[in-house]
Amino acid sequence: MFKLLPILLLFLVASCSSVSVSSDYEKTTDFSVYKTYAFYKKGIDKVEISDLDKRRILRAIEAEMHAKGFMKSKNPDLLVNIFTKSREKIDVYNNNYMGWYPWYYGYGYGGFGMGMGYGFGYNNVSTSTEGTLFIDLIDANKKELAWQGIGTGILSYTNSIEKKEARINEFVAKIMMAYPPEVEVSNN
């Protein structure tokens, strides 16, 4: 049991730092025609986060778009918009296990770890903030949403600008990995 504890803790830390990603798109869209982009200022101005974090997100998106071969343009094929939301996440671990532990009081029932300072009915409550970043790619000519990437993960509040930028870069990079979508070709 105790040999598995470090592995379990590593799993929990890894799962807390991960970003869950999904995407949606119009199936009839030919994504190969998009070569240029611009940020949709009117939409981005409405996002309710600090201007510093907006600039961090936009820089990360810009880097990802350039890595994918896109060029910034005043007459773009795509308009890039963002939207964010967050919610408080509460996790409760209830340790009311009444199991059979032969090493304590001989054979019988007892509470987990009673001999180690733990007791029955121990509850552990943790709170965290779960953030979601939406990246919308809008067809500039049709004025229609062509693709949307969504990343959700735990936000960590830190005084370290480097850690904050790294977390934003992780969110954006993982979301943008889903673009362009792998469109299924039918064999008719």
Contacts in CASP RR format, 6 or more apart in sequence:
PFRMAT RR
TARGET T0000
AUTHOR 0000-0000-0000
METHOD contacts of the structure
MODEL  1
MFKLLPILLLFLVASCSSVSVSSDYEKTTDFSVYKTYAFYKKGIDKVEIS
DLDKRRILRAIEAEMHAKGFMKSKNPDLLVNIFTKSREKIDVYNNNYMGW
YPWYYGYGYGGFGMGMGYGFGYNNVSTSTEGTLFIDLIDANKKELAWQGI
GTGILSYTNSIEKKEARINEFVAKIMMAYPPEVEVSNN
16 128 0 8 1.000
16 154 0 8 1.000
17 154 0 8 1.000
18 153 0 8 1.000
19 151 0 8 1.000
19 152 0 8 1.000
19 153 0 8 1.000
19 170 0 8 1.000
19 171 0 8 1.000
19 174 0 8 1.000
19 175 0 8 1.000
20 151 0 8 1.000
20 152 0 8 1.000
20 153 0 8 1.000
21 149 0 8 1.000
21 150 0 8 1.000
21 151 0 8 1.000
21 152 0 8 1.000
21 174 0 8 1.000
21 175 0 8 1.000
21 177 0 8 1.000
21 178 0 8 1.000
22 149 0 8 1.000
22 150 0 8 1.000
22 151 0 8 1.000
22 178 0 8 1.000
23 147 0 8 1.000
23 148 0 8 1.000
23 149 0 8 1.000
23 150 0 8 1.000
23 175 0 8 1.000
23 178 0 8 1.000
23 179 0 8 1.000
23 181 0 8 1.000
24 147 0 8 1.000
24 148 0 8 1.000
24 149 0 8 1.000
24 150 0 8 1.000
25 31 0 8 1.000
25 146 0 8 1.000
25 147 0 8 1.000
25 148 0 8 1.000
25 181 0 8 1.000
26 144 0 8 1.000
26 145 0 8 1.000
26 146 0 8 1.000
26 147 0 8 1.000
27 183 0 8 1.000
29 139 0 8 1.000
29 146 0 8 1.000
29 147 0 8 1.000
31 146 0 8 1.000
31 147 0 8 1.000
31 179 0 8 1.000
31 180 0 8 1.000
31 181 0 8 1.000
31 183 0 8 1.000
32 180 0 8 1.000
33 77 0 8 1.000
34 70 0 8 1.000
34 77 0 8 1.000
34 78 0 8 1.000
34 137 0 8 1.000
34 139 0 8 1.000
34 146 0 8 1.000
35 69 0 8 1.000
35 70 0 8 1.000
35 71 0 8 1.000
35 77 0 8 1.000
36 70 0 8 1.000
36 71 0 8 1.000
36 72 0 8 1.000
36 73 0 8 1.000
36 75 0 8 1.000
36 76 0 8 1.000
36 77 0 8 1.000
36 78 0 8 1.000
37 65 0 8 1.000
37 70 0 8 1.000
37 71 0 8 1.000
37 72 0 8 1.000
37 73 0 8 1.000
37 76 0 8 1.000
37 77 0 8 1.000
37 78 0 8 1.000
37 79 0 8 1.000
37 80 0 8 1.000
37 137 0 8 1.000
38 72 0 8 1.000
38 73 0 8 1.000
38 74 0 8 1.000
38 76 0 8 1.000
38 78 0 8 1.000
38 79 0 8 1.000
38 80 0 8 1.000
38 140 0 8 1.000
39 58 0 8 1.000
39 61 0 8 1.000
39 79 0 8 1.000
39 80 0 8 1.000
39 81 0 8 1.000
40 79 0 8 1.000
40 80 0 8 1.000
40 81 0 8 1.000
40 136 0 8 1.000
40 138 0 8 1.000
43 81 0 8 1.000
44 54 0 8 1.000
44 58 0 8 1.000
44 81 0 8 1.000
44 82 0 8 1.000
47 54 0 8 1.000
47 82 0 8 1.000
47 83 0 8 1.000
47 84 0 8 1.000
48 84 0 8 1.000
49 84 0 8 1.000
53 164 0 8 1.000
53 168 0 8 1.000
54 82 0 8 1.000
56 164 0 8 1.000
56 165 0 8 1.000
56 168 0 8 1.000
57 82 0 8 1.000
57 133 0 8 1.000
57 168 0 8 1.000
57 171 0 8 1.000
57 172 0 8 1.000
58 82 0 8 1.000
60 168 0 8 1.000
60 169 0 8 1.000
60 171 0 8 1.000
60 172 0 8 1.000
60 173 0 8 1.000
61 80 0 8 1.000
61 82 0 8 1.000
61 135 0 8 1.000
61 172 0 8 1.000
61 176 0 8 1.000
62 72 0 8 1.000
63 169 0 8 1.000
64 172 0 8 1.000
64 173 0 8 1.000
64 176 0 8 1.000
65 72 0 8 1.000
65 80 0 8 1.000
65 176 0 8 1.000
68 176 0 8 1.000
68 179 0 8 1.000
70 78 0 8 1.000
76 140 0 8 1.000
77 139 0 8 1.000
77 140 0 8 1.000
77 141 0 8 1.000
78 137 0 8 1.000
78 138 0 8 1.000
78 139 0 8 1.000
78 140 0 8 1.000
78 146 0 8 1.000
79 137 0 8 1.000
79 138 0 8 1.000
79 140 0 8 1.000
80 135 0 8 1.000
80 136 0 8 1.000
80 137 0 8 1.000
80 138 0 8 1.000
81 135 0 8 1.000
81 136 0 8 1.000
81 138 0 8 1.000
82 133 0 8 1.000
82 134 0 8 1.000
82 135 0 8 1.000
82 136 0 8 1.000
83 133 0 8 1.000
83 134 0 8 1.000
83 136 0 8 1.000
84 131 0 8 1.000
84 132 0 8 1.000
84 133 0 8 1.000
84 134 0 8 1.000
85 131 0 8 1.000
85 132 0 8 1.000
86 129 0 8 1.000
86 130 0 8 1.000
86 131 0 8 1.000
86 132 0 8 1.000
86 155 0 8 1.000
87 129 0 8 1.000
87 130 0 8 1.000
87 131 0 8 1.000
88 127 0 8 1.000
88 128 0 8 1.000
88 129 0 8 1.000
88 130 0 8 1.000
89 127 0 8 1.000
89 128 0 8 1.000
89 129 0 8 1.000
89 130 0 8 1.000
89 154 0 8 1.000
90 125 0 8 1.000
90 126 0 8 1.000
90 127 0 8 1.000
91 125 0 8 1.000
91 126 0 8 1.000
91 127 0 8 1.000
91 128 0 8 1.000
92 123 0 8 1.000
92 124 0 8 1.000
92 125 0 8 1.000
93 123 0 8 1.000
93 124 0 8 1.000
93 125 0 8 1.000
93 126 0 8 1.000
94 121 0 8 1.000
94 123 0 8 1.000
95 112 0 8 1.000
95 118 0 8 1.000
95 119 0 8 1.000
95 121 0 8 1.000
95 122 0 8 1.000
95 123 0 8 1.000
95 124 0 8 1.000
96 120 0 8 1.000
96 121 0 8 1.000
97 111 0 8 1.000
97 112 0 8 1.000
98 109 0 8 1.000
98 110 0 8 1.000
98 111 0 8 1.000
98 120 0 8 1.000
99 109 0 8 1.000
99 110 0 8 1.000
99 111 0 8 1.000
99 112 0 8 1.000
100 107 0 8 1.000
100 108 0 8 1.000
100 109 0 8 1.000
100 110 0 8 1.000
101 108 0 8 1.000
101 109 0 8 1.000
101 110 0 8 1.000
101 111 0 8 1.000
101 112 0 8 1.000
101 113 0 8 1.000
102 108 0 8 1.000
104 110 0 8 1.000
104 113 0 8 1.000
104 114 0 8 1.000
104 115 0 8 1.000
111 118 0 8 1.000
111 119 0 8 1.000
111 120 0 8 1.000
112 118 0 8 1.000
112 119 0 8 1.000
113 119 0 8 1.000
128 154 0 8 1.000
128 155 0 8 1.000
129 154 0 8 1.000
129 155 0 8 1.000
129 157 0 8 1.000
130 152 0 8 1.000
130 153 0 8 1.000
130 154 0 8 1.000
130 155 0 8 1.000
131 152 0 8 1.000
131 153 0 8 1.000
131 154 0 8 1.000
131 155 0 8 1.000
132 150 0 8 1.000
132 151 0 8 1.000
132 152 0 8 1.000
132 153 0 8 1.000
133 150 0 8 1.000
133 151 0 8 1.000
133 152 0 8 1.000
133 171 0 8 1.000
133 172 0 8 1.000
133 175 0 8 1.000
134 148 0 8 1.000
134 149 0 8 1.000
134 150 0 8 1.000
134 151 0 8 1.000
135 148 0 8 1.000
135 149 0 8 1.000
135 150 0 8 1.000
135 172 0 8 1.000
135 175 0 8 1.000
135 176 0 8 1.000
136 145 0 8 1.000
136 147 0 8 1.000
136 148 0 8 1.000
136 149 0 8 1.000
137 145 0 8 1.000
137 146 0 8 1.000
137 147 0 8 1.000
137 148 0 8 1.000
137 179 0 8 1.000
138 144 0 8 1.000
138 145 0 8 1.000
138 146 0 8 1.000
139 145 0 8 1.000
139 146 0 8 1.000
147 179 0 8 1.000
147 180 0 8 1.000
147 181 0 8 1.000
149 175 0 8 1.000
149 178 0 8 1.000
149 179 0 8 1.000
150 175 0 8 1.000
151 171 0 8 1.000
151 174 0 8 1.000
151 175 0 8 1.000
153 171 0 8 1.000
155 167 0 8 1.000
156 163 0 8 1.000
156 167 0 8 1.000
158 164 0 8 1.000
END
